[in-house]
Amino acid sequence: MARPSGRYSSQSSPAGILAITSPGPGVRVPPAVEVRGLTHSYRVGDRPVTALDGIDLTVNDGEFVAVVGPSGCGKTTLLGVVAGLLEPTSGQVSVLGGSSASAREARALGLVTQDPGLLPWLNVTSNVRLTLDITGGFTGRGADAGERVRELLERVGIAQFARYFPGQLSGGMRQRVALARALAHRPRLLLMDEPFGALDELSREEMRLELLRVWEQERTSVVFVTHSIREAVLLADRVVVMNGRPGRVMAEVAIELERPRSALLEESPPYRDLVAQIRNLLSAGADRLDPLRSAEQGAHGA
């Protein structure tokens, strides 16, 4: 039975952090995500509500795709369906060439949400190592679990806080721990639902650049949900623009900016042009929805 759409917590699924060995040379790699005709509905009382309607989306292997749109357009619901946390009402969803469930079982998915979901009684090292212990340890590329955790803490810039507990860390530091935990099994697909949304602006800018640096090293496929147009353009290879309700994909914008990227990119004319293009698309979508909302309100009041 499909659950109502809404934000979910990484704490409820600490093992939603996963990975499988990459295919060898010459092997055709399927898209990381392929969604066709996806509809997701749920009920509020006796009234059906459609959160997503006819969504088509492809995320290629190694691609970083950002999803932007107004609140309530179904961005989080889309991510939940891809992760296998929500059931589609209709349509097809393929993750790494199979089902969401098979990708989770193969430990090929990583999930990072706005709530880091850290266990307060475990220190940083233990929080990152937890999923490796739950799933039977780490067997990748000759490194043991302890070495993998140390490597990840170095990679996300928090090794010096390895013995600290979550309550002793800032919001940005806790998100670094969550990112390290999500990468523990070397996932092939990382799903990120507004992971920096609760941070102050300085911490958010720092985490964007940290994520860029880590992504350049890992080259994991990423679907990144955000309300920030500037964040989407800085991070992504492609930005998917949604509107709603119900949520639909209204446009996709290729971000053909050179990599590796830095904060200096935000001062460049091509970057500013892309931000303006996406902002205009969102504004146009909102303008088209206003008459529909007025008609709905009139119908309900009649």
C-alpha positions in Angstrom: 0.0 0.0 0.0 1.4 3.4 -1.0 2.2 5.8 1.8 1.3 9.4 1.6 3.9 11.6 0.0 6.1 13.6 2.4 9.5 14.0 3.9 11.1 10.8 5.2 14.1 10.5 7.6 17.3 8.7 6.9 17.2 7.5 10.5 14.3 5.2 9.7 16.6 3.4 7.1 20.2 3.4 8.4 21.1 0.7 5.9 19.8 2.6 2.9 23.5 3.1 2.0 24.7 0.6 -0.5 27.1 -0.5 -3.3 28.0 -3.1 -5.9 31.1 -3.5 -8.0 31.1 -1.4 -11.2 30.7 -3.3 -14.5 33.9 -4.1 -16.3 35.2 -2.6 -19.6 33.1 -3.0 -22.6 30.0 -3.8 -20.6 27.0 -1.6 -21.4 26.1 0.3 -18.3 22.3 1.0 -17.9 21.1 4.4 -16.7 21.3 4.9 -13.0 17.7 5.9 -13.0 15.0 5.5 -15.7 11.5 6.6 -14.9 8.7 6.4 -17.5 5.1 7.6 -17.1 5.3 7.6 -13.3 2.2 8.6 -11.3 2.0 8.5 -7.6 -1.3 9.1 -5.7 -2.4 8.8 -2.1 -5.6 9.5 -0.2 -6.4 12.2 2.3 -9.6 10.9 4.0 -11.8 9.8 1.1 -10.2 12.1 -1.4 -7.5 10.9 -3.8 -4.5 13.3 -4.2 -2.1 12.9 -7.2 1.4 14.0 -6.2 3.2 13.0 -9.4 1.7 12.8 -12.9 3.4 11.3 -16.0 7.0 11.8 -14.9 9.7 10.8 -17.3 13.3 11.0 -16.1 16.6 9.5 -17.1 19.8 9.8 -15.0 22.9 8.4 -16.8 25.7 6.5 -15.1 28.0 9.0 -13.3 25.7 11.9 -14.0 24.8 14.6 -11.4 21.2 15.6 -11.8 19.5 18.3 -9.7 15.7 18.6 -9.3 14.2 22.0 -8.5 10.7 23.2 -8.1 8.3 24.9 -5.8 7.2 23.4 -2.4 4.6 20.7 -2.8 5.5 19.8 -6.4 6.5 16.2 -5.6 10.3 16.4 -5.6 10.7 14.4 -2.4 8.0 12.0 -3.5 9.9 11.4 -6.7 13.0 10.6 -4.7 11.1 8.4 -2.4 9.7 6.3 -5.3 13.2 6.0 -6.8 14.6 4.9 -3.5 11.8 2.3 -3.1 10.4 4.0 0.0 7.1 4.8 -1.9 5.2 2.6 -4.3 4.3 4.1 -7.8 0.6 4.1 -8.6 1.5 3.5 -12.2 4.4 3.8 -14.6 7.9 2.1 -14.6 10.9 2.8 -12.4 14.3 1.2 -13.1 17.3 1.7 -10.8 20.7 0.6 -12.0 19.0 -1.7 -14.6 16.7 -3.4 -12.1 14.2 -2.6 -9.3 14.7 -0.2 -6.4 14.5 -3.2 -4.1 17.2 -5.1 -5.9 19.5 -2.1 -5.8 18.9 -1.7 -2.1 19.6 -5.4 -1.5 22.8 -5.1 -3.5 23.8 -2.1 -1.3 24.0 0.1 -4.4 22.0 3.1 -3.1 23.0 5.9 -0.8 20.5 8.2 0.8 21.2 11.6 2.4 18.3 13.7 3.7 17.9 17.1 5.5 17.9 15.2 8.8 21.3 13.5 9.2 19.7 10.8 11.3 22.8 10.2 13.4 22.6 8.1 16.6 23.4 10.4 19.5 25.0 7.7 21.6 27.5 6.8 18.9 30.6 8.8 18.0 31.4 9.9 14.5 33.4 6.8 13.6 30.7 4.5 14.9 27.9 6.3 13.1 29.7 6.0 9.8 30.7 2.4 10.5 27.2 1.3 11.6 25.9 0.4 8.2 29.0 -1.6 7.4 28.5 -3.6 10.6 24.8 -4.0 10.0 25.4 -5.4 6.5 28.2 -7.7 7.5 31.2 -5.5 7.0 33.1 -4.1 4.0 34.5 -6.3 1.3 35.5 -3.8 -1.3 38.9 -3.4 -2.9 40.9 -5.0 -0.2 40.2 -2.5 2.5 38.6 -3.4 5.8 35.8 -1.5 7.4 38.0 0.5 9.7 40.2 1.7 6.8 37.2 2.6 4.8 35.7 4.7 7.6 39.0 6.5 8.1 39.3 7.2 4.4 35.8 8.6 4.3 36.3 10.9 7.3 39.4 12.3 5.6 37.6 12.7 2.4 34.7 14.7 3.9 37.1 16.8 6.0 36.0 15.6 9.5 38.8 13.1 10.5 39.8 15.3 13.4 36.3 14.9 14.9 36.2 11.1 14.7 35.7 10.6 18.5 33.1 13.4 18.8 29.4 12.7 19.4 26.6 14.3 17.2 25.6 16.7 20.0 29.1 18.1 20.0 29.0 18.9 16.2 27.6 21.8 14.2 24.9 21.2 11.6 27.4 21.3 8.8 29.6 18.7 10.5 26.7 16.4 11.1 25.9 16.5 7.4 29.5 15.6 6.6 29.1 12.6 8.8 25.8 11.7 7.0 27.5 12.0 3.6 30.4 9.8 4.7 27.9 7.2 6.0 26.0 7.3 2.7 29.3 6.7 0.8 30.5 3.8 3.0 29.6 1.0 0.6 30.7 2.9 -2.5 27.2 3.3 -3.8 26.6 3.6 -7.6 23.6 6.0 -7.0 23.3 8.7 -4.3 19.9 10.2 -3.6 20.0 13.5 -1.8 16.9 15.3 -0.5 17.7 18.9 0.4 20.7 17.8 2.5 21.8 21.3 3.1 18.4 22.9 3.6 18.7 23.2 7.4 22.1 24.8 7.4 23.1 28.4 7.7 24.2 30.1 4.5 28.0 29.9 5.2 27.8 26.2 6.2 25.6 25.5 3.1 28.2 27.1 0.8 31.0 25.1 2.4 29.0 21.8 2.0 28.3 22.5 -1.7 32.0 22.8 -2.4 32.7 19.7 -0.2 30.2 17.7 -2.2 31.7 18.9 -5.5 35.1 17.8 -4.3 33.9 14.4 -3.1 31.8 13.8 -6.2 34.9 14.5 -8.5 36.7 11.7 -6.7 33.8 9.2 -6.4 31.9 10.0 -9.7 28.7 8.4 -8.2 25.4 9.0 -10.0 23.5 11.6 -8.0 19.9 12.8 -7.9 19.9 16.0 -5.8 16.6 17.7 -4.7 16.9 21.3 -3.8 15.0 24.6 -3.6 18.1 26.6 -4.5 18.6 27.4 -8.2 22.1 28.6 -7.6 23.0 25.4 -5.8 21.5 23.3 -8.6 23.5 25.1 -11.3 26.8 25.0 -9.3 26.5 21.2 -8.7 24.7 19.6 -11.6 25.3 18.3 -15.1 21.6 18.8 -15.7 18.8 20.5 -13.9 15.2 19.1 -14.0 12.6 21.7 -13.4 9.3 20.6 -11.9 6.0 22.3 -11.3 2.7 21.2 -9.8 0.4 20.2 -8.3 0.3 17.4 -9.4 4.1 17.3 -10.0 5.2 17.2 -13.6 8.6 17.8 -15.3 8.3 21.0 -17.3 11.8 21.4 -18.6 15.4 20.1 -18.4 18.4 22.4 -18.6 21.9 21.1 -19.5 24.6 22.8 -17.4 27.5 22.9 -19.8 29.9 24.5 -17.4 33.5 23.3 -17.1 34.5 21.0 -14.3 36.0 20.9 -11.8 34.0 23.8 -10.4 34.6 26.3 -7.6 32.8 29.2 -5.9 34.3 31.5 -8.4 32.0 30.0 -11.1 29.1 31.9 -9.4 30.6 35.2 -10.6 30.7 34.1 -14.3 28.1 35.3 -16.9 27.3 31.8 -18.1 26.5 30.7 -14.6 24.3 33.8 -14.0 22.5 33.2 -17.3 21.6 29.6 -16.4 20.3 30.7 -13.0 18.1 33.3 -14.7 16.9 30.8 -17.3 15.8 28.3 -14.6 14.2 31.1 -12.5 12.2 32.2 -15.5 11.0 28.7 -16.2 9.8 28.4 -12.6 8.1 31.7 -12.8 6.4 30.8 -16.0 5.2 27.5 -14.4 3.8 29.4 -11.4 1.9 31.8 -13.7 0.3 28.9 -15.6 -0.8 27.3 -12.3 -2.5 30.4 -10.9 -5.6 30.3 -13.1 -6.0 26.5 -12.4 -5.8 27.1 -8.6 -8.3 29.9 -8.9 -10.7 27.5 -10.8 -10.2 24.8 -8.2 -10.9 27.2 -5.3 -14.0 28.4 -7.1 -15.2 24.8 -7.7 -14.7 23.9 -4.1 -16.5 26.9 -2.9 -19.5 26.3 -5.2 
